[in-house]
Amino acid sequence: MDSSAIAQIIPLVLIVAVFWLLIVRPARKKQQAMSRLRASVGVGDTVLLGSGLYGDITAVSDDGFRVEIAPGVVVRVHRDAVVSVEEQRSGTEQPGDGSASQPDAEG
């Protein structure tokens, strides 16, 4: 290759690198974060669905959840419908976690 061919390829390589850094990499990180979030959802969590509904997870299956959106109203949703976890179930706290935030009785 001569120097003119290399000079023509360098801008193309730079454009691809910038595209990957600014678009592909952040999108992949966001997708992985959403996958971790959806994998961590369990019974008792309050979630926001893509439709804008809030509900409590009542059951978990391989491809989705059963979500109670009102007292006695349970719907089945796909795992990808969960946009965010608004409130984690209370059973995830470790024993003694709240002791540091409580004031001492002696003081």
PyMOL commands that set and color helices and strands:
alter all, ss='L'
color gray80, all
select helices_A, chain A and resi 3-40+79-81+90-92+97-101
alter helices_A, ss='H'
color red, helices_A
select strands_A, chain A and resi 46-49+54-60+64-70+73-78+82-87
alter strands_A, ss='S'
color yellow, strands_A
deselect
rebuild
show_as cartoon
